[in-house]
Amino acid sequence: MHDAHKPFRTTRREWALIDPNNDVFKPHHAFKAGVNFVVWATSPADERYRSWRKELLAPFYTLDNWTWAEALNVAVNAWGFALNDPRIRLMHAAFINYGPTVQICKEVALGSFGKFIEELQNEIQGITKASQISGNFMPAPRETHRWCLVYPSKDRFPMARVISDYVEDLLVARLMMLDASENYELYSLSDSFSEVSNLQDRIFEQVMHANLPDSRYTIFPMPRVDKEEHYVDLTGVSYRPFQNLDSLSRDVRQGVYWIPQARSLQGVHSLAIVKDAVYIFQVTRNVKQAISHTSLESIRDDLPLHLQSVDRWEFVWVVPHDKSYAFTNPYPIEDAGAATWHLHLRQFIMPVVVNSDLFYRAFLAR
């Protein structure tokens, strides 16, 4: 272990573990000689390497994140846990839900996981501006063990993303409580910022979930036929979440815009039964069309009594207007064998003009 600000000598092929002391002092001039490179771990605070990047002629290398197999190996061989220890299962759940870091597992091992969750929730609740999120990703990731995960790009330069899907749910829920202008600011960042792309997807989904109920939207058949227009009339339709299709089958009824509590249900973001039609919505910014045939079969099989009066299956792609060019022709749905229900399904596109007014209406609807 070497202090980065004191002279030292290493031999060729020797690894030197350096402590930058978390300050902004320049590295010792010895680092400018020979072949050196700086290794980043998973939480690079800018102040740790600002002067290094400026002064040191060496490449940077970002480590891969932990795998569960590696974390399990530490728990068993370093911490002495038995494989059947119930805390191992809790560690695995924490690893999946709160991020692939051994620090998460350590919190469980030390019995301080509850405190970690509380600190995470407090950090997320403390977010009042979109810049607190985008600023943690750009121009370079900042340190956090809670909701931001640093990972290597193809050239091993550090990039950042939200640490897990579960934490992203918490973050998006908080974002939806902020002023509409803050969400629109984050959504409007360039698509070139891949760090926030998934958050932008989630924001668009939530904004449309708030806008679709109790409204009327124009949809166009796929493939496009001249200027033919149809409408999805959800005026008077209320918004309601459901846990899974089994729970939905006990409660589903007409006049409700149903949203699965999980982000999507096998490719379905929401559905509504209105008169003689079932509308299945896919809210997406992705120009690649991929209908999950399994999800349609699941709806048909789990809601049989409620679909007896349904004559039309309408699959509606809800997309930003500037991406609607990719939806001129439907992606083919594979044949379901002996079943013929799919013959009644038609695909439509609902192009949406995404502007500050759309976000403001979503804010009022909440």
C-alpha positions in Angstrom: 0.0 0.0 0.0 1.6 3.3 -1.1 0.8 6.9 -0.2 0.3 8.6 -3.6 2.1 11.7 -2.4 5.4 10.1 -1.3 8.2 8.7 -3.4 8.4 5.0 -3.9 9.9 2.5 -6.2 8.2 -0.4 -8.0 9.5 -3.0 -10.3 8.1 -3.9 -13.7 5.0 -6.1 -13.6 4.3 -5.0 -10.0 0.9 -3.8 -9.0 0.9 -0.8 -6.6 -2.2 -0.1 -4.5 -2.4 3.6 -4.0 -4.3 5.6 -1.4 -5.1 9.1 -2.9 -6.1 10.2 0.6 -9.3 11.6 -0.7 -7.8 15.1 -1.3 -6.9 17.1 -4.4 -3.1 17.2 -4.0 -1.1 16.3 -7.0 0.3 12.8 -7.2 4.0 12.5 -6.5 6.2 13.0 -9.6 7.3 9.4 -9.5 3.9 8.5 -10.9 4.8 10.3 -14.1 7.6 7.8 -14.9 7.2 4.3 -16.2 3.9 2.6 -17.0 1.1 3.4 -14.6 -2.6 3.4 -14.6 -5.3 4.4 -12.2 -7.9 1.9 -11.1 -11.4 3.2 -10.2 -13.6 1.2 -7.9 -17.4 1.6 -8.0 -17.8 5.0 -6.4 -15.5 7.6 -7.9 -16.1 11.0 -6.3 -14.8 13.7 -8.6 -12.6 15.3 -5.9 -10.7 12.0 -5.6 -9.3 12.1 -9.1 -9.7 15.6 -10.4 -6.0 16.5 -10.1 -4.9 13.0 -11.1 -6.7 13.2 -14.4 -5.1 16.6 -15.0 -1.6 15.8 -13.9 -1.0 12.1 -14.5 -0.3 10.8 -17.9 -1.8 7.4 -17.3 -4.9 5.6 -18.5 -7.9 5.0 -16.2 -9.5 1.6 -15.6 -12.9 1.1 -14.0 -13.5 -2.2 -12.3 -16.4 -4.5 -13.1 -19.1 -4.7 -10.5 -19.5 -7.6 -8.2 -21.4 -10.7 -9.2 -23.5 -12.6 -6.8 -21.1 -15.6 -6.9 -18.3 -13.3 -5.8 -20.3 -11.7 -3.0 -21.4 -15.2 -1.8 -17.8 -16.3 -1.8 -16.9 -13.4 0.5 -19.8 -14.1 2.8 -18.9 -17.8 3.1 -15.1 -17.8 3.1 -14.3 -14.4 4.6 -17.2 -13.8 6.9 -17.9 -17.4 7.9 -21.5 -17.7 6.9 -23.0 -21.1 6.2 -24.8 -21.5 2.9 -28.0 -22.3 4.7 -27.8 -19.3 6.9 -31.1 -17.3 6.5 -29.0 -14.1 6.2 -27.6 -15.4 2.9 -31.1 -15.3 1.4 -31.5 -11.8 2.7 -28.2 -10.8 1.3 -29.2 -12.1 -2.1 -32.5 -10.2 -2.0 -30.6 -7.0 -1.0 -28.0 -7.6 -3.7 -30.8 -7.8 -6.4 -33.0 -5.0 -5.1 -30.4 -2.5 -3.8 -27.4 -3.0 -6.1 -24.6 -5.4 -6.9 -22.1 -4.3 -4.2 -20.5 -6.2 -1.4 -21.3 -3.3 0.8 -25.0 -4.1 0.6 -24.2 -7.7 1.8 -22.0 -6.3 4.6 -24.9 -4.1 5.9 -27.0 -7.3 6.1 -24.2 -9.2 7.9 -23.7 -6.4 10.4 -27.4 -6.1 11.1 -27.5 -2.5 9.9 -29.5 -3.1 6.7 -32.5 -1.3 8.1 -30.4 1.8 8.7 -29.1 1.6 5.1 -32.7 1.5 3.8 -33.6 4.5 5.9 -30.6 6.4 4.7 -31.5 5.5 1.1 -35.1 6.7 1.5 -34.0 9.9 3.2 -31.5 10.6 0.3 -34.2 10.0 -2.3 -36.8 12.1 -0.4 -34.2 14.9 -0.2 -34.2 15.2 -4.0 -36.0 18.5 -4.9 -34.5 19.2 -8.3 -33.8 17.2 -11.5 -30.2 18.5 -11.5 -29.5 16.5 -8.3 -29.9 13.4 -10.5 -28.4 14.5 -13.8 -25.6 16.2 -12.0 -24.7 12.9 -10.3 -24.2 11.3 -13.7 -22.7 14.0 -15.8 -20.1 15.0 -16.8 -18.7 12.2 -14.6 -20.2 10.0 -11.9 -20.1 11.1 -8.4 -19.9 9.0 -5.2 -22.9 7.4 -3.7 -23.4 3.9 -2.3 -27.1 4.3 -2.4 -28.9 5.0 -5.7 -26.1 5.5 -8.2 -23.9 2.6 -9.6 -20.7 3.2 -11.5 -19.8 0.7 -14.2 -17.2 0.5 -16.9 -17.8 1.6 -20.5 -16.3 -0.3 -23.4 -13.1 1.7 -22.9 -13.2 1.2 -19.2 -14.1 4.8 -18.5 -16.6 5.2 -15.7 -20.3 5.5 -16.5 -23.2 5.6 -14.1 -26.8 4.4 -13.9 -29.4 3.9 -11.2 -28.2 1.1 -9.1 -31.2 -1.3 -9.6 -34.7 -1.6 -11.0 -36.2 -1.5 -7.5 -34.3 1.6 -6.5 -35.3 3.1 -9.8 -39.0 2.6 -8.8 -38.3 4.6 -5.6 -36.5 7.3 -7.5 -39.3 7.6 -10.2 -42.0 7.8 -7.5 -40.1 10.7 -5.9 -39.6 12.4 -9.3 -43.4 12.3 -9.9 -43.9 14.3 -6.7 -41.7 17.1 -8.0 -42.9 20.1 -10.0 -43.7 19.3 -13.6 -40.9 21.5 -14.8 -38.3 19.4 -13.0 -39.4 16.2 -14.7 -39.6 17.9 -18.1 -36.1 19.1 -17.6 -34.8 15.6 -17.0 -36.8 14.1 -19.8 -35.6 16.7 -22.2 -31.9 15.9 -21.8 -30.3 14.7 -25.0 -30.7 11.0 -26.0 -26.9 10.9 -26.1 -26.9 10.7 -22.3 -27.4 7.0 -21.9 -27.0 7.4 -18.2 -30.5 8.9 -17.9 -32.2 7.1 -20.8 -34.0 4.5 -18.7 -35.2 7.2 -16.3 -36.6 9.1 -19.2 -38.4 6.0 -20.3 -39.9 5.6 -16.9 -40.9 9.3 -16.7 -42.7 9.1 -20.0 -44.6 6.0 -18.8 -45.7 7.7 -15.6 -46.7 10.9 -17.4 -48.9 9.0 -19.9 -50.4 6.8 -17.1 -51.5 10.1 -15.5 -52.8 11.6 -18.8 -54.6 8.6 -20.4 -57.5 8.1 -17.9 -60.4 10.4 -18.3 -59.2 11.6 -21.7 -59.7 11.0 -25.4 -56.8 10.4 -27.8 -56.5 9.9 -31.5 -54.9 6.6 -32.7 -54.0 5.4 -36.2 -54.2 1.9 -37.5 -51.1 0.0 -38.4 -50.3 -0.2 -41.2 -51.4 3.4 -41.9 -54.4 3.6 -44.3 -54.5 7.1 -45.9 -55.6 9.5 -43.1 -57.9 7.0 -41.3 -58.3 7.9 -37.6 -59.7 6.1 -34.6 -60.1 7.2 -31.0 -59.5 5.8 -27.6 -62.2 7.4 -25.5 -61.3 7.0 -21.8 -63.4 9.9 -20.5 -64.9 8.9 -17.2 -62.3 6.0 -16.8 -60.5 6.0 -13.5 -56.9 4.9 -12.7 -56.2 1.9 -10.6 -53.1 -0.3 -10.0 -53.2 -4.1 -9.7 -50.7 -6.6 -8.3 -50.9 -9.4 -10.9 -53.4 -10.9 -13.3 -54.7 -13.2 -10.7 -55.7 -10.3 -8.4 -57.0 -8.4 -11.4 -59.3 -11.3 -12.4 -61.1 -10.9 -9.1 -61.7 -7.2 -9.5 -61.5 -6.2 -13.2 -64.4 -4.3 -14.6 -65.2 -1.9 -17.3 -64.3 1.8 -17.0 -61.0 1.4 -15.2 -57.5 2.0 -16.5 -55.5 -0.8 -14.9 -51.8 -0.5 -14.3 -49.6 -3.4 -13.0 -47.7 -2.5 -9.8 -44.6 -4.0 -11.4 -43.2 -1.8 -14.2 -44.7 -4.0 -16.9 -46.6 -7.2 -17.1 -44.7 -9.3 -19.7 -44.6 -6.3 -22.1 -48.0 -4.8 -21.1 -48.0 -1.4 -19.4 -51.7 -1.0 -18.9 -55.1 -2.1 -20.1 -58.7 -1.0 -20.1 -62.0 -2.6 -21.1 -64.3 -0.1 -22.6 -67.7 -1.3 -24.0 -66.9 -4.0 -26.6 -63.1 -3.5 -26.7 -60.1 -4.3 -24.6 -57.3 -1.8 -25.0 -53.8 -3.0 -24.2 -51.2 -0.2 -24.0 -47.5 -0.3 -24.5 -46.0 3.0 -23.5 -42.5 3.3 -25.0 -39.8 5.5 -26.4 -38.1 2.5 -28.0 -38.5 2.4 -31.8 -38.2 -1.4 -31.7 -41.6 -3.1 -31.7 -41.9 -6.4 -29.9 -45.3 -7.7 -28.8 -45.2 -10.4 -26.2 -47.6 -13.0 -27.4 -47.4 -14.7 -24.0 -48.7 -11.6 -22.3 -51.8 -11.5 -24.6 -52.4 -15.2 -23.9 -52.1 -14.5 -20.1 -54.7 -11.8 -20.3 -57.0 -14.0 -22.3 -56.6 -17.0 -20.0 -56.8 -15.1 -16.7 -59.7 -12.9 -17.5 -62.1 -15.2 -19.4 -65.3 -14.1 -17.7 -64.6 -10.4 -18.2 -63.8 -10.8 -21.9 -67.0 -12.5 -23.0 -68.4 -9.2 -24.1 -65.2 -8.1 -25.8 -65.3 -8.2 -29.6 -62.2 -6.2 -30.3 -58.6 -6.5 -29.1 -56.8 -3.2 -29.6 -53.0 -3.1 -29.0 -52.0 0.6 -28.8 -48.4 1.7 -29.0 -48.2 5.0 -27.1 -45.1 6.8 -28.4 -43.6 10.3 -28.6 -44.6 11.9 -31.8 -40.9 12.3 -32.9 -40.5 8.5 -32.8 -43.7 7.6 -34.6 -41.9 7.2 -37.9 -40.8 3.7 -36.8 -44.4 2.6 -36.3 -45.8 2.7 -39.9 -46.2 -1.0 -40.2 -47.0 -3.6 -37.5 -44.6 -6.1 -36.2 -46.1 -9.5 -37.1 -47.7 -11.5 -34.2 -46.9 -15.2 -34.3 -49.8 -17.5 -34.9 -51.2 -19.1 -31.8 -51.8 -22.5 -33.3 -55.4 -23.6 -32.9 -56.5 -20.4 -31.1 -58.2 -17.8 -33.2 -58.5 -15.0 -30.8 -55.5 -13.3 -32.2 -57.3 -12.7 -35.5 -59.4 -10.1 -33.7 -56.3 -8.1 -32.5 -55.4 -4.9 -34.3 -52.4 -2.7 -33.7 -52.6 1.1 -33.5 -50.2 3.9 -32.8 -50.9 6.8 -30.5 -48.4 9.5 -31.3 -48.1 12.0 -28.4 -46.6 15.5 -28.5 -44.4 15.6 -25.5 -44.1 19.1 -24.2 -44.2 21.0 -20.9 -48.0 21.1 -21.1 -48.3 17.3 -21.1 -46.1 17.1 -18.0 -48.2 19.9 -16.3 -51.4 18.0 -17.0 -49.9 14.8 -15.5 -48.8 16.8 -12.4 -52.4 18.1 -12.0 -53.9 14.6 -12.5 -51.8 13.2 -9.6 
